[in-house]
């Protein structure tokens, strides 16, 4: 990792995290039911996530909003139909598990350490308020976040600038560069950077950065390294 992509951030007033893929492992529901799904489980997890994101973007462009719970179920139904999986009750089980997603191992200690350093912390997510509340409580980390911000407040999904602007409005921060925004989704980190945040891309996997505007201030391969930046 080059020094250009790993340098201490200056002037940070708050650290804001994406939720899905950053704090929570979105593949965990499928992993837990892999024996039921069978050999297609990896493909199912991948397509479900792909369609979930695609539907948020398409609905935003169409101007036809539905909350993330609805979008997640629509994406799942499409995925199961695509792979001709008709196991009774499977979709309901997967959706229930989505409310109790596994938290990544490096999350609780890192966020607790940031709070111990006096850093304000928040979440900015596509998730609906009830989904986020359930996942954060299940992980036992809800107390660390001053704000849990959902796109439901503006009725459009990331990467709309209206979503990122929520952070400034709710946290009463004037300047976007005062925010360290952390996301494991390359497109999200880049969009946050384009908005003006000091964005940190959490490269949990070796996915190539998207060819869209916005360059993160830093790239890290584990969340714990964030403590060296802020």
C-alpha positions in Angstrom: 0.0 0.0 0.0 1.6 3.3 -1.1 2.0 6.3 1.2 -0.2 8.2 -1.2 -3.1 6.0 -0.2 -2.2 5.7 3.5 -1.7 9.0 5.2 -3.0 10.6 8.4 -6.2 12.6 7.9 -6.2 16.2 9.2 -9.1 18.2 10.6 -11.5 15.3 11.2 -14.5 16.1 13.4 -16.4 12.8 13.0 -16.0 9.3 11.5 -19.0 8.0 9.5 -19.3 4.4 8.5 -21.3 2.6 5.7 -23.0 -0.4 7.2 -23.5 -3.3 4.7 -20.2 -4.8 3.6 -18.3 -2.4 5.8 -19.6 -3.2 9.3 -21.7 -6.2 8.4 -21.0 -9.3 6.3 -23.9 -9.4 3.8 -23.0 -13.0 2.8 -23.5 -14.4 6.3 -27.2 -15.3 5.8 -26.4 -17.5 2.8 -23.3 -18.9 4.5 -25.5 -20.1 7.4 -27.9 -21.8 5.1 -25.4 -23.1 2.6 -26.2 -26.7 3.3 -29.8 -26.1 2.4 -29.0 -24.0 -0.7 -26.3 -26.4 -1.9 -23.5 -25.9 -4.5 -25.1 -22.7 -5.8 -24.7 -20.9 -2.4 -21.7 -18.7 -3.4 -23.4 -17.7 -6.6 -26.6 -17.0 -4.8 -24.9 -14.7 -2.3 -23.1 -12.8 -5.1 -26.2 -12.3 -7.3 -28.4 -11.3 -4.3 -26.0 -8.6 -3.4 -25.5 -7.5 -7.0 -29.3 -7.2 -7.6 -29.8 -5.5 -4.3 -27.5 -2.7 -5.3 -28.7 -2.5 -8.8 -32.3 -2.1 -7.7 -31.4 0.8 -5.4 -29.8 2.6 -8.3 -32.6 1.8 -10.8 -35.3 2.9 -8.3 -33.4 6.1 -7.7 -33.2 6.8 -11.4 -36.8 5.9 -11.9 -38.0 8.0 -9.0 -39.9 5.1 -7.6 -38.5 4.6 -4.0 -39.1 1.5 -1.8 -37.2 0.9 1.4 -34.2 -1.3 1.7 -36.1 -4.2 3.2 -38.4 -4.3 0.1 -35.5 -4.0 -2.3 -33.5 -6.7 -0.5 -36.5 -9.1 -0.7 -37.1 -8.3 -4.4 -33.4 -9.0 -5.1 -33.6 -12.3 -3.2 -36.7 -13.4 -5.1 -35.1 -12.6 -8.4 -31.9 -14.5 -7.4 -33.8 -17.7 -6.2 -35.9 -17.7 -9.3 -32.8 -17.2 -11.5 -31.2 -20.3 -9.9 -34.5 -22.2 -9.9 -34.3 -22.7 -6.1 -37.8 -23.4 -4.7 -37.1 -24.6 -1.2 -40.2 -23.8 0.9 -39.5 -21.1 3.5 -36.0 -20.5 2.4 -36.5 -16.8 1.4 -38.2 -16.0 4.7 -35.3 -17.6 6.6 -32.7 -15.6 4.7 -34.5 -12.4 5.2 -34.8 -13.1 9.0 -31.0 -13.7 9.1 -30.5 -10.4 7.3 -31.7 -8.7 10.4 -28.9 -10.5 12.4 -26.0 -10.1 10.0 -22.6 -11.1 11.3 -20.4 -8.2 12.2 -16.8 -8.3 10.9 -14.2 -9.2 13.6 -12.4 -5.8 13.4 -15.5 -3.6 13.9 -16.3 -3.6 17.6 -12.7 -3.0 18.8 -12.1 -0.3 16.2 -15.2 1.7 16.9 -14.8 1.4 20.7 -11.2 2.6 20.3 -12.3 5.6 18.2 -14.9 6.5 20.9 -12.2 6.2 23.6 -10.2 8.7 21.6 -13.1 11.1 21.7 -14.1 10.7 18.1 -17.8 11.2 17.1 -19.0 8.2 15.2 -22.1 7.6 13.0 -23.5 5.3 10.4 -24.8 6.3 7.0 -26.6 3.5 5.2 -29.0 2.5 2.5 -30.7 0.3 5.2 -34.1 1.2 6.6 -34.1 2.3 10.3 -35.6 -0.9 11.6 -33.0 -3.0 9.7 -30.1 -1.0 11.0 -31.4 -1.0 14.6 -31.8 -4.8 14.5 -28.3 -5.4 13.1 -26.5 -2.9 15.4 -28.2 -4.3 18.5 -27.6 -7.9 17.5 -23.9 -7.0 17.1 -23.9 -5.1 20.4 -22.4 -1.9 19.0 -25.3 0.4 18.8 -24.1 2.5 21.8 -21.0 3.6 20.0 -22.8 5.6 17.3 -24.1 9.2 17.9 -26.3 9.0 14.8 -27.6 6.1 12.6 -28.6 7.8 9.4 -30.8 6.1 6.8 -31.5 7.1 3.2 -35.2 6.9 4.2 -34.9 10.5 5.4 -34.4 11.7 1.8 -36.1 8.9 -0.2 -33.3 8.2 -2.5 -30.3 5.8 -2.4 -26.5 6.3 -2.5 -24.7 7.7 -4.3 -27.1 10.6 -4.5 -25.5 13.7 -3.0 -28.6 14.2 -0.9 -27.7 11.1 1.1 -24.2 12.3 1.9 -25.5 15.8 2.7 -27.5 14.2 5.5 -24.3 13.8 7.5 -23.6 17.5 7.5 -27.2 18.3 8.4 -27.6 15.8 11.2 -24.2 16.1 12.7 -24.2 19.9 12.3 -20.8 19.9 10.5 -20.3 22.8 8.1 -17.4 21.4 6.0 -17.5 18.1 4.2 -13.7 17.5 4.5 -14.2 17.5 8.3 -15.9 14.1 7.9 -13.9 10.8 7.5 -16.3 8.5 5.6 -15.5 4.8 5.6 -16.9 2.3 3.1 -15.9 -1.1 1.8 -17.9 -0.5 -1.3 -15.5 1.2 -3.8 -18.3 3.1 -5.6 -19.6 4.4 -2.2 -16.1 5.5 -1.0 -15.5 7.2 -4.3 -18.9 9.0 -4.3 -18.2 10.2 -0.8 -14.9 11.5 -1.9 -16.5 13.3 -4.8 -19.0 14.9 -2.4 -16.1 16.3 -0.4 -15.5 13.9 2.5 -12.1 12.6 3.4 -13.1 9.1 2.3 -11.4 5.9 3.3 -11.9 2.8 1.2 -11.8 -0.4 3.3 -10.5 -2.9 0.8 -11.7 -6.1 2.5 -11.2 -7.9 -0.8 -8.9 -7.1 -3.8 -11.6 -5.6 -5.9 -10.4 -3.1 -8.5 -11.7 0.5 -7.9 -14.6 1.6 -10.0 -14.1 3.9 -12.9 -16.2 6.7 -11.6 -15.4 10.2 -10.2 -13.9 10.5 -6.7 -10.6 9.4 -5.2 -10.5 8.2 -1.6 -7.9 9.9 0.6 -6.8 6.6 1.9 -7.2 2.8 1.3 -6.8 0.3 4.1 -7.2 -3.5 4.1 -8.4 -3.8 7.7 -10.6 -1.5 9.8 -8.1 -1.4 12.6 -5.8 0.6 10.4 -8.3 3.4 10.6 -6.9 4.2 14.1 -3.6 5.2 12.5 -5.4 7.7 10.2 -7.7 9.5 12.6 
